[in-house]
Amino acid sequence: MAPVFQKNAPDDWFLPEDARDQLRETFKNLQGQVVLETFTQTGVNDEFADYMLKFCADLDRLSDKITTRTFAIPSERAEALGVTAAPTLCLNPDDCHIRFLGAPVGEEGKSLITAIMLLSLGRSGLSDASAQILDGLSEKRLVQVFVSPTCPYCPGQVMSAVKCAIAKPGLVRAECIEMNENPELTDHYGVGSVPHTVFNEGAHEGLGLMPEERFVVELVHLKSAEDLLEEGALPGQEEGKSLSGFGTIEPGEVDLVIIGAGPAGLTAGIYAARAGLKTVVLEKQIAGGQVALTPVVENYPGFASVPGKQLMDIMSEHARQYVPVNEGEGVESIDMGDPAKGGPLTVTTTRGAYSAKAVILAMGAAYRKLGAKGEDKHFGHGVNYCASCDGYIYKGKSVAIVGGGNTALTDALHLKNLGVDVTLIHRRDAFRAQQPLQDSVKNENIPVLWNTVVDEIEGDGRRVTSLKIRNLMTRAVSDLPVNGVFVTIGQEPATGLAKSLGVDLKPDGFIKVGPDMRTNVPRVYAAGDLTGGLQQIVTAIGEGSIAAMSAFEDISHPYWK
């Protein structure tokens, strides 16, 4: 069957004007031709297929370097490529195996645009360390990354797979699978949290966003990095490198290293750079921190209501105009050197080392676990901590949300809006959340189990099936049938690096700082959720700016000498 060329009418655009303008500017750098082949089947995900066709048609119109072809399932072309899922998008299918199973119109759309750029430029985009590890691959690999439209971590994991497929087109096949449009595959691999990566049809699996080097190591060896470490088979281990230190880069000299790219870290980067300090912001995952996972922010000045990811994209883009923001680069250790002698401190990361005069800790806080029996066992298979990432999984299903603060109620409203049957479980008889959120929960008729705790999370070996709950007043124990549970009971500060430096902590475990954001250790500052107190975006921004100015003052006039 000959391909059908899908074209939108001259004024019938699918993408909004601002997105088209941005893409036109991006596509000016395209060099080689990129072919997008779409495959659809009548009666299968028709709405999503329509989205994909219109999206790809717009891309075709925005650059003469992009060509779109559409095919049906079944067809000779679909059979030749082995395409059976609808809709499917294949990139340069005659040269490599890079596919999107499901319409890439959510967060994964970023992966598609980046893949187009890399293919056109003829580059894999892998770091030198990752490329060196991948060179050791001699067997074929199929990498399937399961994603959801609202997951901000998914594009990074997809791009690691895409980069490997570009670097080794004869050995690596990469597929981005939108889980809701591919329920059979999703169920087959028991996907309950995204990104969920399946290597070679289950020979090895991974949950969450991995640093690129770790991703490549696990792709090559089909084992977790922890298992390889125990076996003494981790690349570079014979030289004494750490778990994540698969490769090194030449140390760089900077004035200031900021660890963490949430609101505090990004703001500190802006203020430090504007003060004339040579600065780098390091983030082990993606820029935005916890705010990027917040479905809706309603109390940030200037925005009556804004998705957390959109707000942090704006903030991140602003920061990058002043300072490099290195995502996927975690910090392993900090050596303070001898400040009395004027020597630099050394920040060692998964990719190399930085020689600096000062450091700002802005790593934020991580989700606090419930501590119930079965929580760890069922993580990723019904136990979740991020409603933005995993909420779509439970559309049309039932979940419990444990907690009574702003996050718990915000997540409950978000999931309710997605079509999820939500029940709130709170161990007290009143919420701690802001009154407008409480009013919204009441208006939405979301049921609440007061004075109740979760003792055990039960499952059938693949997914969560029920919760064993206990009423604290009556002591009655009962079973609550659910398909999943979201734990939203607060956060624990990421103080590992602070403790290693001898930084004083407050009784609640957060970092102790003065009004100038200085810690008790010279040249070390802290800002944002890591310092406790009122953990709000505006507070983190204020603390980040103060920390940067304190660092500038101290670098100019070292008080410790």
N, C-alpha and C positions, 0 to 999 in steps of 0.2 A: 504494500500500500504506500503510495506516495505521501510525503509529509504535507500537512496543511500548515500554512504560515498564518499565524494568528496576529492580526493587527487591530488595534483600537481605532475608533474614529478620530479625526484630527483633534477634536476638543474633548474627547471622551477618555480622560486619564483616570487611572486607578489610584496612582500615588498623588498625594497632595503636592501643591506647588513648591513649598519649602523643601520637601524631600527630593523633588525632581531637580531643583537648583543645586542642592548639595551633591547629588549623584552626578550631575553634569560636570561639576567641578572635579569630583573624584575621578571620573572616567577620562578626563583629559590626559591622564598618565598611562592609559592603556596602550599597549604596543601590538601584541599578537591577537589574532582572532580567537574569540571564545564562542563555542556553540552550546546553546541550551536546548536540550531535547526534553519535551514534556510528554507524559503519558497519562491518559485519563480513560475511565471506563464509565459509561452511562449507568447511573443508578448507584454508584459507589462514591461516597464522599463528594457529591456533586457541588455543594457549596464551596468546599475547600479547593476543589479542582478549578472552579471558576476563578477563585482568588489567585491561584497559581498562574493560570493562563493570562490573566490581566496583568499581574505583576511582571511576568516575564516579557509580555508584549511591550510594557512600558520601558523595560530595560533595553529591549531591542531598539526602540525609538530614540533612546537617550544617547546611544553611541553606535557608530558604524562599525565598531569592533565587536559588537555582540549580535549574534544571529540566533533567532528562536525558531524552532521547528516543533510541531505538535503531532503526536501520533495517538492512535487508539489502542486499547487493550481489548481483545487480542489484535495483533497485526504482525507482519513479517519482521518489522523492526523491533517490536517488543519481544518477539520470540528470539531474535538474534542476540539481543542483549540480556535475555533472561529476566525481563521486567514483568512482574505480576501484580505488584501493589499499585493501587490508584488512590490519589495521584502520585506520580514519581517524576522527579526532575533529575536529569543526568547532565553532567558538565563534561564537555569534550569527550564523549563516550568512546570515540575511536582511538583515543590516546591513553585514557586512564579510567579508573572506576571511582568516581566521586558522585554520590547520589543523595538526594533528599527525598525520603519517603514521607510524603505529607507536605502540605503547602508551607513554605518557609516565610510566613507572614508575621510571625512573632519575633521574639528575641533572636531566633535562629536565622532571621533575614540578614543579620550582621555577618554571620558565617558565610552566607552565600555571596555577599558583596566582596568580602575579603578573599574568598576562593577565586572569584572571577578576576580580581586584581592579580593574585599570585600566578594564576594560569596564564594570563595575558603577558605578564612580565617574565615568565619562564623561570620563576623562583619558587623554592619550597617554603622559604621563610623560617626554616629551622635554625636554631642557634648552632654554632660550630660544635658544641658539646653533643647536642642531640644528633646532629648529622653523623658524627663520629660513631656514636652508639648504634645508629640505624645501619651503618655500613656493615655491621656484624650480622645482619639478618640474611639468611639464606633460604628460608622457607616462606611459603605464602601465608598471608594474614588477612582475615576479614575483620574489620573493626566496625561495630554497630553501636552508635551512641544514641541512647533514648533521651528525648528532650520533651519539654512542654513549652508552650508559647510565652509564658511569663517568667521562665527561669533565667536569671541573669548570669548564672554560672555555666549554663549549657554551651553558649557559643565558644567559650575558651576550650572546652573539651572537644567540641566538634572540630575546631581548627587544628588541634594537635593531630587528629586523625587525618584531616585533609592534607596537612603539610607532609605527613608521612606518605600519603598516596601520591602526592606530586613528586616527592623525592625518589620513591621506589614504585613507579607505576606498574611494573611487572610482578611485584610481590605483595603490595599493600592495596586493599580495597577498603574504601571508607564510605560509611552510610550514616546519615543523620536521620533518625526515625522519630517522627512526631507520634508520641505514644497513643494519643486519643484517636488518631486516624488509622492506627494499626493495632487494634485491640488484640488480635490473635497473637502477634509477636510479643506484645506487651505482657500478655498473660502467660505465654510460653516461658518467658524468662523471669516471671515473677517480679516485674518492675513495680516498685512502690515508692521510689524516690528518684529524682533526676538531678544531674546527669547520671545515668546508669550505663556503663560501658561493657559491652560483651565482645570478647576476643575469640575468634575462631569458633563461633556458635556454642560458647559455653566452656571452652577449655580454660578460660580465665575470665573473671569479671571484676569490675571496679566500681565503687560508688563515689560520687562527688567529683569535684574539679581537681585534677592533678597538675602539679608543675610539669612543664613540657618534658624536661629530662626524665622525670619519673615515668611519665606516660610512655615514652619511647622504650625505656628499659623494660617495662612490663609487657609492652607489645612484642619486643624481641624474645623475651624469656618465658612469656606466659606464666609468670609468677609475680607475686607481690614483692615490692622492694624489701619489705620486712623479712620475707622468707629467704630472699637472696642474701640479705645481710647475715642471717643466721647460718646459711650454708657457706658463707665466705666467698660467694660468687658475684657479689655486687661489683660492677665496673669501677675500677679505681680504688677498690677497698684495700688492695695490697699496699697502696701508698698512704693508707690511714685516713682516707677521706670519709666524711660522715655519710649518713643514709641518703641525704638529698644532694650531696656534693658530687654529682656525676661528672662535672666539668668545671674548669676554672677559666677566668678571664684575667687580663692584666689589671692589677689594682689601680683604682682611680683616686685622685686627690680632689677632695671637695672641702668646703667650709663646714657644711651641715648635712647630716643624714637624718631624714624624718622617716620613722618606721610606722607605717599605717597610712592608708589613703582613704579614710573616712572624712567626714566634715572637718574634724580637727587637723588632721594631717594635710589635707589639701589646702586649707586656709593658711596653715603655717608655711607651706611651700610658697604660696603667693606672697605673703608678707616678707619672708626671708629673701626671696629673689628680688623683690622691690627694694629691699634694704641693701642690695649689692652682694649678698652672700651666694657663693656657688653652692647650689643645693640639689639634692636628689631625694625623691620620695619613693620608698620601697613598700610594695604591697604583696603579700604572699598569695593572695587570691585575686579579686577584682576590685577596682576602685569603687568606692561608695559605702563600704562597710555595711552595718546593719540597716542603714536607711534605704539602701538599694533593694532590700528585701521587704520593705514596708509597702503594702498595696497602695495606701493613700495617706498622704500627709496633709493635715487640715489646720495646723497651727504654725506654719512657717510664714513669717511676714512677707507680703507681696504675692502670695499664692493662696487663694481661698481654699483650693483643693488641688493637689498635684500628686501623681504617682511618685513614690519614693525613688524609683529607678530613674525617672525623667529628671527629677530634681538633682540627683547626684551626677547624671550625665552632663547637665548644665554646669555644675560646679567643677566636675573633672575637666571638662573642655576649657573652662576658664583657667584652671590651674596649669594646664599643659601649655598655655601661652607663655608661661613664665618659667616653668621648671619641668624636668623630665619626671614622669610617673611610671615607674617600672613595675608592671603587674606580673604576678607569677614568680616573684623573687622574694623568698622568705629569708629572714635573718636567722643565722645559726648561733652566733656568739658576738660579744663585744669585748675587746681588750682595751682597757682604759689607758694603758701605757703609764707614763709618769708625767702628770700635768705640771708638777713643780719644775720640771726641767724643760717645759714648753713643748714636749713631744706630742704627736697626734694620737688619737685613739683609732682603733681598727675595727671596722664592722665587717664581719665575714658573712657572706650570703650563699645561697645555693648556686650562684653564678660567679662568684669571685669575692673581692675584698675592696673596701673603701677606706681610705685614710682621711680622717676628718678631725675638725676642731671641736665639734659638739654634736650631740644627738638628742632628738626629740622623740619620746615614746608616745605613740598614738595608736596603739594596736587594738584599742577598744575592749570588748568583752565577748565571750562566747556563750552559746546557749547553755543554761543550767539543766542538767538531767533530772528526771523525776525520781529515779532510784527505785522504781517498781520492778518486781520480778518480771522477766521477759522483755524489758525495755531494750537491752543491748541485742538480744537474740533476734528481735523483730525489727531492728533499725533498717530502714530502706525497704521494708516489706510490710508497711502499715504503721510504723512509728516514725513520725516526722517532726521537724522543728521549724520548717519554713513554708508558710502558706502560699507565698508568692511562687515558690519553686514547684511545689507539689500539689497545690490545690486542684488543678485541672484533673488530676488522676481520679478524684473522688466525685466528679460530676455525676449526679444521679445516684450517689451512694450516701452512706451515713458515716459520720465521724464524730468524735468527741474532742473538745478543746479543753485542756486542763490549764486553769489559771484564772485570775480575776483582775489583771491590770490592763493598761491601755493596749498592749500587744494582743492579749487574749481576745478582747472584745473587737478590736480592729480586724483580726483574723477571722473571727466568727462572722462578722458582717461581710467580709470579702468572700468567704466560702459560701455563705447563704446566697450572695449575688450570683455566684457561679452555678447555682443549682444543686448545692450540696445540703444534705439533711444534717444540721448541726445541733449538738447538745453541749452546753457549757458545764464543766465540773469545777466547782470552787470549794476549797476547804473551809472558807469562812461563811458568814451569813450576810455579807455585804461586799460589793466590788470595791476595788481600790482605784478603778479607772475613772477618767474624767466624766463628769455628769452628761455631757452631750453623747458620749459613746454609750453610756448606760441607757439613756433615753432611746437611742437608735435600736439597741438590742431589744428593749421592751416593745418598741413599735413593730419590730420585725417578728415578734412572737417566737424568739429563739428560747427554747426551754433551758432552764438552769437547775442543776442539782446542787443545792446548797449544803454546806457542812459535810462535804463528801470528798473522799480521797480514793485514789486508784491503788489497790494493793498488788494487782497482777495484770499483765497484758498477755492474753492467750491467743493462739493461732493454730492453724492446721498444718504447719510445716512450711507453708508458702506465704500466707498472708494472715494478718490479724483478723480474728473473728469476733472477739468479745473482750470486755474489761471486767475484772472482778473488783467491784467498788464497795466501799464501806461508809456508812453514815456515822459521823463522829458523835452525834447526839444519841441516836438510838442503838448504835453498834450493829445495826442490821447489815448483813452482807448479801449482795445480789450480783447478778450478771447483767451487763449492758451489751447487747449485740451491736457491733460496729464494724465497719470495714477499715477503719484507721483511727489514729489518735494523734493530735498535734499537741506537743508539750510547750507551753508558753509561761513558764514560772520564773522568769527573770534570767539574769546573766551572771557569769563569773568572769572577773577581770583577767585579762591575759598578762599576768605579771611574771611569767617565767624569766624573761630577760632582766626585768627590774630586780628580782631576787638575786640573780647571779651577779649583779653589780653592787649589791649591798644597799639598794634603795629602801628607805623606810616605808613601811606599809601602815595603813590605819587599821584599827581593830576589825573593821569589816572586810579587810583584805584588799582594798583599793590603795593606789599609790598616794602617799602623803606629799602634798606640794604646798608652797606658800602662795600668796596672791599673785606672785610673779611667775608662777608655774615652775619654779626651781625646785629640784629635789634636794635631799641632803648630800648628794654626790655631785661635786663640781662638774660642769659641762653636760649634765644629764637633766633633761626637762621632760615633763609629761603633760598631756592635755587630752580632753575628751572623756569618753566613758570610763577610761582607765583610772580616772581620779575620783570616780563615784559622784556623790551629790546629786544634783538635778541633771539627769542624763537626757538632755534635749539637744536638738540640732543647733539651736542658737547658742546654747551654752558651750558646746564643743567648738563652734566657730570662734567665739570670743576667747576661749582658752588657747586655741591654736594660734591666734594672732598675738596674744600676750607672750606665749612661749617663744615664738619667733623673735619678737622684739627683745626679750630677755637674753636669748642666745646671741643676737647681734650686739647687744650692749656688753656682754661678757667676753665675746671674742675680741671686741675692740679694746676692752679694759679688763683683763682677767683679774677677778677679785681674789682668786685662790693663790696667786703668786705672792 
